[in-house]
Amino acid sequence: VTAVGKVNLAEKLAQFDEHWAPRIVAEANGQEIRVAKVKGEFVPHHHTEGDEVFLVLKGKLRIEMGNRSVELREGELLVVPRGVEHRPVADEEAHLLVIDPASARNTGNVRDERTRDRLERI
Amino acid sequence: VTAVGKVNLAEKLAQFDEHWAPRIVAEANGQEIRVAKVKGEFVPHHHTEGDEVFLVLKGKLRIEMGNRSVELREGELLVVPRGVEHRPVADEEAHLLVIDPASARNTGNVRDERTRDRLERI
């Protein structure tokens, strides 16, 4: 049985400043619940492992998908389906909760200098 | 491919007043993302289908598990592992985001007057 302890999202986010480097804060049913600080334009990518959920905790996030774009504010979430190319963009720093299959790499099918093959558990 | 549309959690919560009757607002990787309004003491129960995630969006939630109790405030989450008996209690109305396997019934292994065999998708 997994240890049962609560997670304060703001406290977790206060533990790091790095952008685009999600930290794992909880696991459930093969999914990882991650928090991330983001700013600027990320690399367009997709995930073959599964769907990805973005929930904005602070600030704003734009998710560009081909010729579409979805703007998320605090308290808004988006599910990006498996295989759909997306590019997260934040004009100012934003704080996110992200849910991915445990195996999913942050840059999906792409490898660049922001790729993290192993995410830290905090 | 699932439709891609954003979900504003506060707008979804404004659509109903019923307590302990979660609404489904999104799906990802076999999990349902649900929102719920709760107040009072729920029935102690467990889920055989999988783990359950509680994230408090507004107010406070106490989750009693045997002789332990975890108090969650806004921005705090808890994963209740599969099979662990838990009793959610909210002294005042609280608003929650809850993540469950798509098959999971709100009252888990218990059936009472608050059981919802089918949850509404809003």
gemmi code that builds the backbone of each chain (N, CA, C; Angstrom):
import gemmi

chains = {
    "A": [
        ("VAL", (0.852, -1.201, 0.000), (0.000, 0.000, 0.000), (0.888, 1.252, 0.000)),
        ("THR", (0.596, 2.165, -0.899), (1.336, 3.422, -0.998), (1.156, 4.231, 0.292)),
        ("ALA", (2.190, 4.937, 0.676), (2.077, 5.816, 1.840), (1.009, 6.875, 1.578)),
        ("VAL", (0.289, 7.216, 2.617), (-0.777, 8.198, 2.478), (-0.336, 9.493, 3.136)),
        ("GLY", (-0.015, 10.477, 2.329), (0.373, 11.775, 2.854), (-0.134, 12.849, 1.920)),
        ("LYS", (-0.559, 13.973, 2.485), (-1.105, 14.997, 1.604), (0.007, 15.770, 0.917)),
        ("VAL", (-0.340, 16.370, -0.212), (0.588, 17.142, -1.029), (0.053, 18.569, -1.118)),
        ("ASN", (0.865, 19.513, -0.661), (0.500, 20.920, -0.816), (1.192, 21.427, -2.083)),
        ("LEU", (0.396, 21.732, -3.099), (0.976, 22.052, -4.416), (1.856, 23.296, -4.371)),
        ("ALA", (1.444, 24.313, -3.646), (2.244, 25.540, -3.561), (3.581, 25.278, -2.882)),
        ("GLU", (3.558, 24.453, -1.832), (4.828, 24.114, -1.157), (5.763, 23.358, -2.088)),
        ("LYS", (5.207, 22.468, -2.879), (6.040, 21.720, -3.834), (6.639, 22.679, -4.864)),
        ("LEU", (5.823, 23.576, -5.368), (6.310, 24.524, -6.392), (7.377, 25.465, -5.829)),
        ("ALA", (7.312, 25.717, -4.539), (8.300, 26.610, -3.917), (9.678, 25.952, -3.810)),
        ("GLN", (9.751, 24.658, -4.083), (11.021, 23.931, -3.915), (11.953, 24.022, -5.121)),
        ("PHE", (11.502, 24.610, -6.219), (12.380, 24.700, -7.394), (11.991, 25.904, -8.244)),
        ("ASP", (12.951, 26.323, -9.093), (12.703, 27.482, -9.955), (12.833, 27.161, -11.436)),
        ("GLU", (13.436, 26.018, -11.722), (13.726, 25.626, -13.106), (12.437, 25.581, -13.942)),
        ("HIS", (12.540, 26.085, -15.161), (11.383, 26.044, -16.068), (11.390, 24.764, -16.914)),
        ("TRP", (10.194, 24.290, -17.222), (9.997, 23.152, -18.137), (10.598, 21.859, -17.596)),
        ("ALA", (10.772, 21.758, -16.294), (11.314, 20.539, -15.698), (10.344, 20.040, -14.634)),
        ("PRO", (9.327, 19.298, -15.045), (8.287, 18.870, -14.103), (8.845, 18.025, -12.971)),
        ("ARG", (8.249, 18.162, -11.811), (8.540, 17.317, -10.659), (7.316, 16.446, -10.389)),
        ("ILE", (7.563, 15.204, -10.006), (6.476, 14.283, -9.662), (6.088, 14.504, -8.202)),
        ("VAL", (4.813, 14.692, -7.941), (4.375, 14.886, -6.552), (3.454, 13.772, -6.055)),
        ("ALA", (2.910, 12.976, -6.974), (2.026, 11.880, -6.562), (1.834, 10.932, -7.735)),
        ("GLU", (1.417, 9.697, -7.408), (1.104, 8.705, -8.432), (-0.254, 8.095, -8.114)),
        ("ALA", (-0.998, 7.776, -9.160), (-2.279, 7.097, -8.971), (-2.620, 6.356, -10.255)),
        ("ASN", (-2.869, 5.075, -10.136), (-3.336, 4.280, -11.274), (-2.437, 4.397, -12.503)),
        ("GLY", (-1.138, 4.360, -12.269), (-0.204, 4.393, -13.399), (0.027, 5.781, -13.967)),
        ("GLN", (-0.612, 6.779, -13.395), (-0.436, 8.159, -13.835), (0.473, 8.880, -12.834)),
        ("GLU", (1.224, 9.815, -13.338), (2.001, 10.680, -12.452), (1.350, 12.057, -12.403)),
        ("ILE", (1.220, 12.575, -11.197), (0.764, 13.944, -11.015), (2.022, 14.768, -10.809)),
        ("ARG", (2.214, 15.731, -11.680), (3.444, 16.507, -11.710), (3.114, 17.986, -11.533)),
        ("VAL", (4.072, 18.743, -11.032), (3.944, 20.197, -11.052), (5.114, 20.755, -11.855)),
        ("ALA", (4.861, 21.873, -12.519), (5.903, 22.477, -13.346), (5.769, 23.987, -13.325)),
        ("LYS", (6.939, 24.648, -13.433), (6.978, 26.080, -13.712), (7.405, 26.238, -15.163)),
        ("VAL", (6.708, 27.071, -15.888), (7.025, 27.227, -17.307), (7.061, 28.704, -17.658)),
        ("LYS", (7.904, 29.015, -18.634), (7.943, 30.380, -19.169), (8.603, 30.312, -20.532)),
        ("GLY", (7.995, 30.981, -21.508), (8.525, 30.969, -22.863), (7.858, 29.903, -23.711)),
        ("GLU", (8.514, 29.552, -24.812), (7.937, 28.604, -25.774), (8.614, 27.262, -25.628)),
        ("PHE", (7.820, 26.234, -25.471), (8.381, 24.887, -25.386), (8.461, 24.305, -26.791)),
        ("VAL", (9.071, 23.150, -26.896), (9.214, 22.485, -28.192), (7.890, 21.788, -28.565)),
        ("PRO", (7.457, 21.928, -29.815), (6.259, 21.180, -30.242), (6.567, 19.675, -30.174)),
        ("HIS", (5.654, 18.910, -29.636), (5.890, 17.470, -29.475), (4.554, 16.775, -29.279)),
        ("HIS", (4.603, 15.453, -29.309), (3.417, 14.688, -28.928), (3.857, 13.499, -28.095)),
        ("HIS", (2.855, 12.880, -27.450), (3.135, 11.739, -26.583), (2.485, 10.489, -27.157)),
        ("THR", (3.303, 9.461, -27.332), (2.748, 8.198, -27.819), (2.201, 7.363, -26.664)),
        ("GLU", (2.602, 7.705, -25.423), (2.232, 6.870, -24.265), (0.791, 7.071, -23.829)),
        ("GLY", (0.243, 8.267, -24.093), (-1.131, 8.485, -23.645), (-1.502, 9.952, -23.666)),
        ("ASP", (-2.672, 10.229, -23.124), (-3.171, 11.600, -23.048), (-2.386, 12.364, -21.987)),
        ("GLU", (-2.428, 13.691, -22.096), (-1.746, 14.551, -21.125), (-2.739, 15.617, -20.642)),
        ("VAL", (-2.787, 15.808, -19.336), (-3.701, 16.789, -18.745), (-2.894, 17.983, -18.235)),
        ("PHE", (-3.325, 19.178, -18.603), (-2.731, 20.410, -18.099), (-3.778, 21.151, -17.276)),
        ("LEU", (-3.421, 21.523, -16.055), (-4.284, 22.366, -15.227), (-3.454, 23.558, -14.764)),
        ("VAL", (-3.919, 24.753, -15.065), (-3.161, 25.953, -14.685), (-3.459, 26.301, -13.229)),
        ("LEU", (-2.394, 26.358, -12.410), (-2.527, 26.721, -11.000), (-2.286, 28.204, -10.787)),
        ("LYS", (-1.470, 28.797, -11.671), (-1.136, 30.220, -11.532), (-0.695, 30.737, -12.889)),
        ("GLY", (-1.159, 31.911, -13.273), (-0.759, 32.496, -14.550), (-1.605, 31.988, -15.697)),
        ("LYS", (-1.029, 32.024, -16.878), (-1.738, 31.615, -18.094), (-0.845, 30.731, -18.942)),
        ("LEU", (-1.470, 29.819, -19.654), (-0.742, 28.934, -20.562), (-1.495, 28.870, -21.878)),
        ("ARG", (-0.742, 29.027, -22.967), (-1.338, 28.842, -24.299), (-0.816, 27.525, -24.845)),
        ("ILE", (-1.743, 26.713, -25.360), (-1.323, 25.453, -25.967), (-1.660, 25.522, -27.449)),
        ("GLU", (-0.617, 25.554, -28.258), (-0.786, 25.652, -29.708), (-0.794, 24.244, -30.293)),
        ("MET", (-1.814, 23.964, -31.074), (-1.957, 22.647, -31.709), (-2.259, 22.878, -33.174)),
        ("GLY", (-1.235, 22.751, -34.029), (-1.430, 23.017, -35.447), (-1.939, 24.431, -35.627)),
        ("ASN", (-3.056, 24.587, -36.296), (-3.591, 25.938, -36.517), (-4.597, 26.354, -35.439)),
        ("ARG", (-4.645, 25.590, -34.345), (-5.518, 25.935, -33.218), (-4.669, 26.373, -32.043)),
        ("SER", (-5.297, 27.084, -31.136), (-4.598, 27.517, -29.943), (-5.626, 27.628, -28.821)),
        ("VAL", (-5.293, 27.099, -27.665), (-6.203, 27.166, -26.517), (-5.492, 27.925, -25.403)),
        ("GLU", (-6.151, 28.939, -24.868), (-5.577, 29.757, -23.802), (-6.185, 29.310, -22.479)),
        ("LEU", (-5.345, 28.886, -21.567), (-5.823, 28.417, -20.261), (-5.438, 29.404, -19.184)),
        ("ARG", (-6.405, 29.733, -18.336), (-6.132, 30.559, -17.158), (-6.197, 29.705, -15.909)),
        ("GLU", (-5.943, 30.334, -14.790), (-5.994, 29.637, -13.502), (-7.335, 28.915, -13.336)),
        ("GLY", (-7.272, 27.660, -12.965), (-8.507, 26.897, -12.761), (-9.076, 26.307, -14.029)),
        ("GLU", (-8.311, 26.365, -15.119), (-8.776, 25.771, -16.369), (-7.857, 24.622, -16.763)),
        ("LEU", (-8.465, 23.577, -17.304), (-7.668, 22.418, -17.711), (-7.960, 22.032, -19.150)),
        ("LEU", (-6.998, 21.314, -19.715), (-7.122, 20.805, -21.081), (-6.523, 19.415, -21.122)),
        ("VAL", (-7.216, 18.510, -21.808), (-6.650, 17.191, -22.079), (-6.139, 17.192, -23.520)),
        ("VAL", (-4.848, 16.984, -23.686), (-4.278, 16.839, -25.031), (-4.223, 15.347, -25.323)),
        ("PRO", (-4.999, 14.894, -26.308), (-5.062, 13.446, -26.550), (-3.727, 12.887, -27.051)),
        ("ARG", (-3.514, 11.639, -26.776), (-2.350, 10.895, -27.248), (-2.108, 11.190, -28.737)),
        ("GLY", (-0.881, 11.462, -29.086), (-0.536, 11.607, -30.501), (-0.772, 12.981, -31.094)),
        ("VAL", (-1.380, 13.879, -30.353), (-1.685, 15.214, -30.888), (-0.508, 16.155, -30.608)),
        ("GLU", (0.059, 16.718, -31.671), (1.183, 17.633, -31.479), (0.710, 18.902, -30.780)),
        ("HIS", (1.495, 19.324, -29.803), (1.128, 20.523, -29.044), (2.391, 21.247, -28.620)),
        ("ARG", (2.256, 22.552, -28.479), (3.373, 23.395, -28.072), (2.883, 24.307, -26.968)),
        ("PRO", (3.292, 24.046, -25.719), (2.902, 24.933, -24.619), (3.726, 26.217, -24.657)),
        ("VAL", (3.058, 27.334, -24.436), (3.710, 28.651, -24.462), (3.173, 29.474, -23.291)),
        ("ALA", (4.093, 30.087, -22.552), (3.673, 30.973, -21.454), (4.434, 32.291, -21.590)),
        ("ASP", (3.708, 33.364, -21.812), (4.377, 34.662, -21.985), (5.012, 35.114, -20.670)),
        ("GLU", (4.334, 34.839, -19.563), (4.889, 35.083, -18.230), (4.960, 33.742, -17.512)),
        ("GLU", (5.716, 33.689, -16.424), (5.819, 32.409, -15.714), (4.443, 31.913, -15.285)),
        ("ALA", (4.215, 30.643, -15.536), (2.976, 30.004, -15.106), (3.317, 28.741, -14.320)),
        ("HIS", (2.402, 28.375, -13.409), (2.565, 27.165, -12.603), (1.476, 26.176, -13.012)),
        ("LEU", (1.890, 24.947, -13.250), (0.980, 23.948, -13.798), (0.937, 22.689, -12.960)),
        ("LEU", (-0.207, 22.039, -12.986), (-0.319, 20.642, -12.595), (-0.486, 19.875, -13.900)),
        ("VAL", (0.316, 18.840, -14.073), (0.296, 18.060, -15.309), (0.142, 16.593, -14.935)),
        ("ILE", (-0.716, 15.888, -15.654), (-0.889, 14.456, -15.402), (-0.532, 13.696, -16.671)),
        ("ASP", (0.357, 12.734, -16.518), (0.853, 11.923, -17.639), (0.946, 10.477, -17.205)),
        ("PRO", (0.921, 9.556, -18.178), (1.306, 8.183, -17.831), (2.715, 8.188, -17.260)),
        ("ALA", (2.990, 7.291, -16.328), (4.261, 7.303, -15.613), (5.463, 7.261, -16.554)),
        ("SER", (5.270, 6.702, -17.744), (6.387, 6.543, -18.675), (6.630, 7.762, -19.554)),
        ("ALA", (5.758, 8.762, -19.502), (5.797, 9.822, -20.519), (6.915, 10.824, -20.272)),
        ("ARG", (7.731, 11.049, -21.290), (8.824, 12.009, -21.236), (8.271, 13.407, -21.464)),
        ("ASN", (8.879, 14.401, -20.824), (8.330, 15.762, -20.930), (8.304, 16.302, -22.355)),
        ("THR", (9.307, 15.923, -23.175), (9.331, 16.412, -24.558), (8.773, 15.389, -25.543)),
        ("GLY", (8.111, 14.348, -25.013), (7.424, 13.401, -25.881), (8.337, 12.774, -26.918)),
        ("ASN", (7.946, 12.881, -28.184), (8.688, 12.251, -29.282), (9.934, 13.023, -29.684)),
        ("VAL", (10.172, 14.163, -29.056), (11.283, 15.027, -29.438), (12.368, 14.934, -28.359)),
        ("ARG", (13.611, 15.109, -28.763), (14.688, 15.181, -27.786), (15.398, 16.511, -27.986)),
        ("ASP", (15.448, 17.313, -26.957), (16.221, 18.554, -27.055), (16.840, 18.851, -25.695)),
        ("GLU", (17.377, 20.039, -25.532), (18.134, 20.317, -24.303), (17.232, 20.379, -23.070)),
        ("ARG", (15.927, 20.413, -23.270), (15.048, 20.446, -22.110), (14.482, 19.054, -21.769)),
        ("THR", (14.851, 18.072, -22.550), (14.388, 16.711, -22.272), (14.878, 16.248, -20.907)),
        ("ARG", (13.972, 15.664, -20.143), (14.324, 15.047, -18.855), (13.886, 13.592, -18.920)),
        ("ASP", (14.847, 12.687, -18.953), (14.477, 11.278, -19.055), (13.971, 10.738, -17.728)),
        ("ARG", (14.467, 11.345, -16.644), (13.965, 10.960, -15.324), (13.521, 12.222, -14.619)),
        ("LEU", (12.310, 12.204, -14.136), (11.815, 13.373, -13.394), (12.036, 13.144, -11.912)),
        ("GLU", (12.364, 14.226, -11.238), (12.579, 14.147, -9.800), (11.239, 13.990, -9.084)),
        ("ARG", (11.235, 13.172, -8.033), (10.054, 13.032, -7.161), (10.292, 13.932, -5.956)),
        ("ILE", (9.408, 14.882, -5.720), (9.575, 15.763, -4.559), (8.392, 15.641, -3.631)),
    ],
    "B": [
        ("VAL", (-9.858, 10.416, -32.153), (-9.234, 11.435, -31.303), (-10.312, 12.184, -30.513)),
        ("THR", (-10.103, 12.277, -29.220), (-11.035, 12.986, -28.345), (-11.089, 14.471, -28.729)),
        ("ALA", (-12.235, 15.057, -28.578), (-12.361, 16.493, -28.841), (-11.467, 17.270, -27.880)),
        ("VAL", (-10.884, 18.330, -28.367), (-9.987, 19.136, -27.554), (-10.691, 20.431, -27.187)),
        ("GLY", (-11.101, 20.550, -25.943), (-11.740, 21.779, -25.485), (-11.372, 21.996, -24.039)),
        ("LYS", (-11.190, 23.253, -23.675), (-10.756, 23.482, -22.302), (-11.926, 23.392, -21.338)),
        ("VAL", (-11.614, 23.130, -20.089), (-12.597, 22.982, -19.028), (-12.285, 24.027, -17.962)),
        ("ASN", (-13.271, 24.881, -17.691), (-13.138, 25.843, -16.604), (-13.823, 25.235, -15.372)),
        ("LEU", (-13.026, 24.914, -14.366), (-13.566, 24.151, -13.231), (-14.646, 24.926, -12.474)),
        ("ALA", (-14.439, 26.228, -12.295), (-15.436, 27.030, -11.566), (-16.758, 27.084, -12.334)),
        ("GLU", (-16.666, 27.187, -13.659), (-17.908, 27.199, -14.461), (-18.637, 25.863, -14.355)),
        ("LYS", (-17.897, 24.789, -14.346), (-18.533, 23.463, -14.204), (-19.208, 23.351, -12.837)),
        ("LEU", (-18.525, 23.801, -11.807), (-19.093, 23.704, -10.452), (-20.325, 24.581, -10.293)),
        ("ALA", (-20.403, 25.658, -11.064), (-21.571, 26.550, -10.972), (-22.820, 25.923, -11.581)),
        ("GLN", (-22.654, 24.795, -12.261), (-23.793, 24.181, -12.959), (-24.648, 23.271, -12.079)),
        ("PHE", (-24.225, 23.049, -10.850), (-25.031, 22.165, -9.988), (-24.797, 22.509, -8.525)),
        ("ASP", (-25.747, 22.097, -7.675), (-25.645, 22.374, -6.246), (-25.619, 21.113, -5.394)),
        ("GLU", (-26.005, 20.004, -5.977), (-26.135, 18.745, -5.252), (-24.813, 18.347, -4.587)),
        ("HIS", (-24.914, 17.878, -3.359), (-23.717, 17.424, -2.644), (-23.466, 15.930, -2.886)),
        ("TRP", (-22.202, 15.568, -2.915), (-21.757, 14.163, -3.010), (-22.171, 13.504, -4.312)),
        ("ALA", (-22.397, 14.288, -5.348), (-22.782, 13.732, -6.650), (-21.811, 14.253, -7.703)),
        ("PRO", (-20.643, 13.615, -7.845), (-19.612, 14.109, -8.754), (-20.108, 14.176, -10.190)),
        ("ARG", (-19.609, 15.162, -10.905), (-19.832, 15.283, -12.350), (-18.502, 15.044, -13.052)),
        ("ILE", (-18.560, 14.361, -14.176), (-17.360, 14.117, -14.983), (-17.123, 15.329, -15.879)),
        ("VAL", (-15.911, 15.856, -15.858), (-15.607, 17.003, -16.724), (-14.545, 16.690, -17.771)),
        ("ALA", (-13.805, 15.600, -17.616), (-12.790, 15.230, -18.610), (-12.376, 13.782, -18.378)),
        ("GLU", (-11.784, 13.189, -19.419), (-11.245, 11.826, -19.321), (-9.833, 11.829, -19.886)),
        ("ALA", (-8.975, 11.019, -19.295), (-7.618, 10.854, -19.805), (-7.081, 9.507, -19.355)),
        ("ASN", (-6.632, 8.713, -20.275), (-5.967, 7.440, -19.955), (-6.796, 6.550, -19.031)),
        ("GLY", (-8.081, 6.465, -19.300), (-8.936, 5.579, -18.517), (-9.353, 6.141, -17.173)),
        ("GLN", (-8.910, 7.357, -16.887), (-9.290, 8.015, -15.635), (-10.358, 9.073, -15.933)),
        ("GLU", (-11.233, 9.284, -14.979), (-12.190, 10.377, -15.095), (-11.781, 11.507, -14.159)),
        ("ILE", (-11.802, 12.717, -14.692), (-11.594, 13.894, -13.860), (-12.989, 14.417, -13.536)),
        ("ARG", (-13.263, 14.495, -12.265), (-14.604, 14.826, -11.790), (-14.541, 16.052, -10.892)),
        ("VAL", (-15.637, 16.786, -10.811), (-15.753, 17.838, -9.806), (-16.931, 17.501, -8.913)),
        ("ALA", (-16.846, 17.908, -7.657), (-17.915, 17.602, -6.709), (-18.036, 18.722, -5.693)),
        ("LYS", (-19.271, 18.921, -5.238), (-19.533, 19.760, -4.073), (-19.882, 18.819, -2.934)),
        ("VAL", (-19.295, 19.041, -1.787), (-19.534, 18.139, -0.668), (-19.794, 18.954, 0.590)),
        ("LYS", (-20.601, 18.388, 1.450), (-20.832, 18.987, 2.771), (-21.372, 17.912, 3.691)),
        ("GLY", (-20.841, 17.828, 4.894), (-21.280, 16.821, 5.847), (-20.392, 15.599, 5.794)),
        ("GLU", (-20.917, 14.494, 6.313), (-20.133, 13.258, 6.417), (-20.582, 12.278, 5.348)),
        ("PHE", (-19.640, 11.769, 4.600), (-19.963, 10.766, 3.594), (-19.857, 9.385, 4.234)),
        ("VAL", (-20.258, 8.389, 3.459), (-20.206, 7.016, 3.966), (-18.767, 6.475, 3.858)),
        ("PRO", (-18.277, 5.815, 4.891), (-16.963, 5.172, 4.775), (-17.027, 4.082, 3.699)),
        ("HIS", (-16.024, 4.056, 2.844), (-16.043, 3.093, 1.737), (-14.625, 2.934, 1.205)),
        ("HIS", (-14.433, 1.954, 0.339), (-13.171, 1.860, -0.385), (-13.468, 1.521, -1.836)),
        ("HIS", (-12.428, 1.663, -2.656), (-12.579, 1.385, -4.089), (-11.702, 0.205, -4.471)),
        ("THR", (-12.324, -0.792, -5.085), (-11.539, -1.936, -5.559), (-10.950, -1.656, -6.940)),
        ("GLU", (-11.472, -0.646, -7.633), (-11.039, -0.406, -9.025), (-9.681, 0.270, -9.115)),
        ("GLY", (-9.321, 1.050, -8.092), (-8.041, 1.737, -8.189), (-7.906, 2.827, -7.154)),
        ("ASP", (-6.836, 3.588, -7.290), (-6.574, 4.704, -6.383), (-7.544, 5.849, -6.684)),
        ("GLU", (-7.703, 6.741, -5.705), (-8.578, 7.901, -5.887), (-7.816, 9.147, -5.444)),
        ("VAL", (-7.884, 10.179, -6.275), (-7.181, 11.429, -5.985), (-8.200, 12.498, -5.598)),
        ("PHE", (-7.939, 13.175, -4.497), (-8.766, 14.312, -4.068), (-7.918, 15.569, -4.109)),
        ("LEU", (-8.398, 16.607, -4.774), (-7.733, 17.915, -4.754), (-8.780, 18.943, -4.340)),
        ("VAL", (-8.492, 19.678, -3.272), (-9.465, 20.670, -2.794), (-9.326, 21.957, -3.597)),
        ("LEU", (-10.421, 22.368, -4.222), (-10.451, 23.607, -5.015), (-10.956, 24.773, -4.181)),
        ("LYS", (-11.779, 24.464, -3.188), (-12.359, 25.511, -2.339), (-12.787, 24.890, -1.016)),
        ("GLY", (-12.506, 25.562, 0.076), (-12.919, 25.053, 1.377), (-11.924, 24.060, 1.936)),
        ("LYS", (-12.420, 23.183, 2.790), (-11.571, 22.190, 3.461), (-12.244, 20.831, 3.427)),
        ("LEU", (-11.443, 19.797, 3.365), (-11.955, 18.426, 3.388), (-11.125, 17.609, 4.359)),
        ("ARG", (-11.808, 16.865, 5.196), (-11.106, 15.935, 6.091), (-11.354, 14.524, 5.573)),
        ("ILE", (-10.310, 13.744, 5.449), (-10.477, 12.363, 5.020), (-10.055, 11.466, 6.166)),
        ("GLU", (-11.035, 10.779, 6.723), (-10.793, 9.892, 7.861), (-10.510, 8.482, 7.340)),
        ("MET", (-9.391, 7.906, 7.790), (-9.012, 6.556, 7.367), (-8.656, 5.781, 8.611)),
        ("GLY", (-9.591, 4.951, 9.074), (-9.346, 4.211, 10.311), (-9.076, 5.187, 11.429)),
        ("ASN", (-7.942, 5.030, 12.108), (-7.627, 5.939, 13.213), (-6.768, 7.123, 12.768)),
        ("ARG", (-6.654, 7.324, 11.449), (-5.926, 8.476, 10.928), (-6.917, 9.449, 10.305)),
        ("SER", (-6.484, 10.689, 10.174), (-7.331, 11.684, 9.536), (-6.408, 12.698, 8.862)),
        ("VAL", (-6.724, 13.051, 7.639), (-5.918, 14.030, 6.905), (-6.815, 15.206, 6.556)),
        ("GLU", (-6.352, 16.404, 6.898), (-7.123, 17.612, 6.624), (-6.535, 18.293, 5.395)),
        ("LEU", (-7.346, 18.476, 4.379), (-6.891, 19.098, 3.130), (-7.497, 20.479, 2.986)),
        ("ARG", (-6.641, 21.440, 2.660), (-7.111, 22.783, 2.343), (-7.002, 23.027, 0.849)),
        ("GLU", (-7.428, 24.188, 0.427), (-7.349, 24.566, -0.986), (-5.923, 24.381, -1.499)),
        ("GLY", (-5.810, 23.718, -2.639), (-4.491, 23.509, -3.236), (-3.746, 22.320, -2.662)),
        ("GLU", (-4.439, 21.500, -1.866), (-3.810, 20.295, -1.317), (-4.501, 19.052, -1.870)),
        ("LEU", (-3.683, 18.042, -2.129), (-4.251, 16.806, -2.671), (-3.812, 15.604, -1.864)),
        ("LEU", (-4.602, 14.561, -1.996), (-4.308, 13.293, -1.332), (-4.672, 12.164, -2.280)),
        ("VAL", (-3.804, 11.161, -2.342), (-4.126, 9.937, -3.072), (-4.538, 8.885, -2.056)),
        ("VAL", (-5.753, 8.404, -2.159), (-6.209, 7.298, -1.314), (-6.002, 6.018, -2.123)),
        ("PRO", (-5.089, 5.170, -1.656), (-4.785, 3.966, -2.441), (-5.985, 3.010, -2.531)),
        ("ARG", (-6.004, 2.263, -3.618), (-6.998, 1.210, -3.838), (-7.174, 0.381, -2.567)),
        ("GLY", (-8.417, 0.158, -2.183), (-8.689, -0.750, -1.080), (-8.645, -0.128, 0.302)),
        ("VAL", (-8.240, 1.111, 0.395), (-8.129, 1.752, 1.714), (-9.463, 2.436, 2.079)),
        ("GLU", (-10.030, 2.025, 3.202), (-11.302, 2.625, 3.600), (-11.099, 4.079, 3.979)),
        ("HIS", (-11.993, 4.918, 3.494), (-11.882, 6.360, 3.768), (-13.278, 6.948, 3.861)),
        ("ARG", (-13.358, 8.013, 4.666), (-14.620, 8.698, 4.884), (-14.352, 10.188, 4.711)),
        ("PRO", (-14.794, 10.775, 3.589), (-14.633, 12.220, 3.402), (-15.654, 12.969, 4.244)),
        ("VAL", (-15.194, 14.032, 4.898), (-16.056, 14.855, 5.754), (-15.737, 16.324, 5.493)),
        ("ALA", (-16.781, 17.129, 5.298), (-16.586, 18.570, 5.122), (-17.538, 19.296, 6.055)),
        ("ASP", (-16.986, 20.033, 7.023), (-17.843, 20.739, 7.980), (-18.627, 21.850, 7.280)),
        ("GLU", (-17.973, 22.505, 6.308), (-18.656, 23.503, 5.471), (-18.566, 23.012, 4.035)),
        ("GLU", (-19.370, 23.582, 3.142), (-19.312, 23.127, 1.752), (-17.902, 23.284, 1.195)),
        ("ALA", (-17.443, 22.256, 0.527), (-16.145, 22.295, -0.143), (-16.320, 21.861, -1.594)),
        ("HIS", (-15.409, 22.365, -2.435), (-15.424, 22.008, -3.856), (-14.166, 21.205, -4.164)),
        ("LEU", (-14.359, 20.103, -4.845), (-13.267, 19.158, -5.061), (-13.068, 18.832, -6.529)),
        ("LEU", (-11.837, 18.525, -6.862), (-11.529, 17.803, -8.092), (-11.155, 16.399, -7.644)),
        ("VAL", (-11.755, 15.401, -8.283), (-11.539, 14.014, -7.901), (-11.172, 13.238, -9.157)),
        ("ILE", (-10.158, 12.385, -9.051), (-9.772, 11.555, -10.196), (-9.907, 10.093, -9.801)),
        ("ASP", (-10.643, 9.372, -10.631), (-10.935, 7.959, -10.388), (-10.822, 7.187, -11.695)),
        ("PRO", (-10.569, 5.883, -11.596), (-10.745, 5.056, -12.790), (-12.182, 5.226, -13.305)),
        ("ALA", (-12.351, 5.163, -14.618), (-13.657, 5.442, -15.221), (-14.767, 4.586, -14.625)),
        ("SER", (-14.432, 3.410, -14.121), (-15.458, 2.492, -13.622), (-15.834, 2.732, -12.162)),
        ("ALA", (-15.135, 3.623, -11.474), (-15.276, 3.689, -10.013), (-16.559, 4.400, -9.578)),
        ("ARG", (-17.325, 3.726, -8.739), (-18.562, 4.280, -8.180), (-18.232, 5.206, -7.034)),
        ("ASN", (-19.037, 6.262, -6.859), (-18.720, 7.256, -5.825), (-18.699, 6.676, -4.419)),
        ("THR", (-19.561, 5.696, -4.153), (-19.578, 5.102, -2.813), (-18.787, 3.796, -2.749)),
        ("GLY", (-18.022, 3.507, -3.786), (-17.126, 2.354, -3.766), (-17.856, 1.052, -3.494)),
        ("ASN", (-17.414, 0.334, -2.468), (-17.960, -0.978, -2.123), (-19.285, -0.903, -1.391)),
        ("VAL", (-19.732, 0.307, -1.096), (-20.956, 0.484, -0.300), (-22.077, 0.974, -1.219)),
        ("ARG", (-23.290, 0.610, -0.881), (-24.440, 1.145, -1.613), (-25.336, 1.848, -0.607)),
        ("ASP", (-25.594, 3.137, -0.827), (-26.562, 3.823, 0.026), (-27.312, 4.852, -0.810)),
        ("GLU", (-28.023, 5.742, -0.157), (-28.902, 6.637, -0.909), (-28.130, 7.656, -1.731)),
        ("ARG", (-26.829, 7.779, -1.473), (-26.029, 8.727, -2.250), (-25.256, 8.048, -3.386)),
        ("THR", (-25.413, 6.753, -3.516), (-24.743, 6.035, -4.609), (-25.245, 6.541, -5.959)),
        ("ARG", (-24.311, 6.799, -6.864), (-24.636, 7.166, -8.251), (-23.953, 6.154, -9.153)),
        ("ASP", (-24.761, 5.309, -9.787), (-24.161, 4.290, -10.651), (-23.664, 4.888, -11.955)),
        ("ARG", (-24.302, 5.959, -12.378), (-23.826, 6.671, -13.568), (-23.648, 8.125, -13.209)),
        ("LEU", (-22.500, 8.639, -13.503), (-22.253, 10.051, -13.220), (-22.527, 10.862, -14.472)),
        ("GLU", (-23.058, 12.049, -14.258), (-23.352, 12.932, -15.383), (-22.055, 13.528, -15.930)),
        ("ARG", (-21.984, 13.654, -17.244), (-20.850, 14.328, -17.900), (-21.298, 15.752, -18.201)),
        ("ILE", (-20.608, 16.733, -17.678), (-20.992, 18.123, -17.940), (-19.841, 18.855, -18.620)),
    ],
}
model = gemmi.Model(1)
for chain_id, residues in chains.items():
    chain = gemmi.Chain(chain_id)
    for i, (resn, *xyz) in enumerate(residues, 1):
        res = gemmi.Residue()
        res.name, res.seqid = resn, gemmi.SeqId(i, " ")
        for name, pos in zip(("N", "CA", "C"), xyz):
            atom = gemmi.Atom()
            atom.name, atom.element = name, gemmi.Element(name[0])
            atom.pos, atom.b_iso = gemmi.Position(*pos), 0.0
            res.add_atom(atom)
        chain.add_residue(res)
    model.add_chain(chain)
structure = gemmi.Structure()
structure.add_model(model)
structure.setup_entities()
